[in-house]
Amino acid sequence: AGQLRVPRLTRLGPPPAEAPGPDLAAGTVLVTGATGLLGRLVARRLVTRHDVRHLLLVSRSGADAPGVAALVDDLAGLGATARVAACDVTDRDALALLVDELPADQPLTGVVHAAGVLDDGVLPALTPERFDAVLRPKVDAAWHLHELTEKLDLAAFVLFSSAAGLFGGPGQANHAAANCFLDALAQHRRDRGLPALSLAWGPWVNDTGDGRTGHVDEARMNRGGFVPLGADEGMDLFSEALRFAEPVVVPVNLDLALIGRHGPAAVPPVLRSLVRPATTGAVRAAERDPAEALRETLAATAEADRDQVLSDLVRTHAAAVLGYASIRSIDAERGFVELGFDSLTAVEFRNRLNAATGLRLPSTLIYDRPTTAALVEYLRGALLAERSTSALTVLGELNKLEHAMRAVASADTDRAAVGARLRELLSLWTYTESGADSAADEGASLESASAEEIFSLLDEEFGSA
């Protein structure tokens, strides 16, 4: 209707007291992905909190999955009967058979679709087959369940989605797309008067027990302000979410202070109604160009100690990407691949070093320079070769100038004056480098150069920030 709309998350208060949640006790609840970690937690929660007495637990491995017999015994001890079925949830006919076989006195009253797989990778590596592997158990299975149950009198139809569909996730284009579909399906069902709830989960605790701070993906999300959920906390949120009327609920633990620490520009748009940005002084400190700070540090450091500065820089970012608690875990002589890097973490590492150094490093960086020592040598050459301390200072000022120039509107009437002044400065710089004769020739061509040509020449001379 001519209105601009943007997505924003808002905090949900306590559910209404008159909203007890769906009544699932009258029949059978079908749980997909039931032999996985989340599926087992859901099965127990349905019995202990929601009085479910009949469960149909579905997974590809079925009763052959490790620990399933113990799970069934535990549920029986809690007063529930659990039938375990091996079924490929992407097979519509197989799912239809399971639903049809339910006894008349135990009709299907609820569905919890928790099945899913991950196959992360940088976008060029995500082939159609790798998209299919992730989308089929999420998307195809959800659509089959929707079609097979839309005529039934369900009390709940719950989809386990992911916050990756809202925030994106490095290397998770396939996963994000699959979960966006689940969120949309929940809205589609609600629009048709059918029960539906999509839970866009944040990360869960995953203690690897190998001395790291957690799984690499968890470490990355922690840096972004996502705090992993514990099992009990997650299941409490599951039970609470069932009482809300919204089709999509986001059970996620966010460190809003951490997210707002770097100023308004760093806050994801979807969170701007929740996050209070840092104070002006903190923002100024956070927004200081790290590449400029690095050049100033190198300029003030004795030549013999510069490699240590760069080594600390490299190992700090390597430890952060890999989820290690300290740079002491990063041996400067060990290969990056040996330390645990893959194609995805290599790209994140390269991006972090780009921001820290102001350089444009290749995506193959850790393969071209496979150890910290080799990378330090490369960075030293790129940052310091044939550059005096005074030149480093000028480069830092140019980096700040570029940020200011990018903020100038294209229609600003003073752009021509800026272009003229840049031509004068570049002519002066060329004169001091090459002498008056060669500078005079080049200065003549600069008089007729466009602003785009000037920026291109600046980029060639000094590199892009």
C-alpha positions, 0 to 999 in steps of 0.5 A: 500500500505504498508503505516502506516496511523493514524487519525489526526484532522486538522483545516479547514480554511474558505470555498472557496468563489466559494463554496456557498453550496448546493442549497436546495431551489428547493424542500423538505428537510427531517429532522429526530429527528425534534421535538428535540432541534437540529431538531428544530434549524436545521429546522429554520436555513434551512429556514432563511439561506438556503431559504428552503420553504418545510420541512418534519419534522419527529419524533416518536411523530410527531405533538403530541410533545410539541411545534410543533404547535408553530414551524410550525407557526413560520416557516410559518411566515418565509415563509416556509411550514412544514409537520410534520409526526410521523414515526419510522425512524428505519422502512424502509417501513414507511420511504419509504412511506414518501418519495414516498408521496412527490408531484412531484413539491416538490421533495426531495432535502436534508436530515438531519438525526438528530435523536438519543437517548442516553443510557449511562452506563459502558460497562458491563451494556450495554446489546445488548438491550441497544446497539440496542436502540442507534444504531437503530435510528442512524445506521438503519435509516441512512442506510434506508435513504441512500438506499431510496435516492441513486437514487434521485438527492439530493443536500445534505445528512447530518448526525448528528454524534458525537465527541464521535466517534473520542475521545471516551466517558466514558459510551458511547460505544454504542453511539461512535459505532453508530457515527463511522458508520455515519462517515463511511457512509458519506465516503462510499457515497462520494466514490460513487459520492453521496452527504454526510456530517457527522458532528461529533458534540462536546457537546452543552450547557445544562443549568440544572438550578440546581446550577451545572456547567452543565450536568455531561457529559458536565462537564466531557468533559469540563475538557477534553478541550471541550467547549459546543457550543451555539445554534447560534454558532452551527448553524453557524458551520452547515451552514459553514460546508455545503460549505466544500468538506470533508465527515466528519467535526468536529464542536467542540469548543476545549480549546487547551491550556487546553488540552496541559497543561499536556504535550505531553503524555496527548494529545489525538493522534487525536489532536497532529497536533493541540495542542502545549504541555506545556513548559518543566517547566509546564510539570514537574509540571503536571507530578509530581506523585499526589500519591507521593505528597499526601504521602508527604503532609500526612507525613508533616501533624499532625496526627489530621489534616490528615483526613481533608486533605483526606476529601478535596481530596475526596470532590474535586474529587466528586465535579469535577465528579458531576459538582459542582463548589465547594467542599462546595456542597459536605456534608461529611455526605451525601451519594454519591448516594444521592449526584447524583452518578450513576454507570458511575460517580462512576467509574470515581470517583474511577479512579480519586482517584486511580490516586490521592492516588496510591491505587487500589480501588474497582469499588464498592467503593462508595457503600462499603464506602457510605459517605465522612466520611466513605471513608476518614476512609478507605483511612486513613487506606490504606495509613497510617496504620502501616507506619511511616513517613520514610516508606511513603517517601520510598514509594514515591521514589518507585513510581518514580522508577517504572515509570523509570523501565517501560521506560526501553526497554526489550532488554536493556543490563543493565537490569540484573544489575538492577535486581541484585541491586533490589535483594540486596535492597529487601534483605536488607529491609527484613533483617531490618524487620525480622532479619538476620536469616530469611533474610538469608533464603529469600535472598538465594531464591532471588538469583535465582528469575526472574525479573518478580518475583521480580516485583511481590514481590515488588507489594505485599510489597508496592502496585502498583502506 
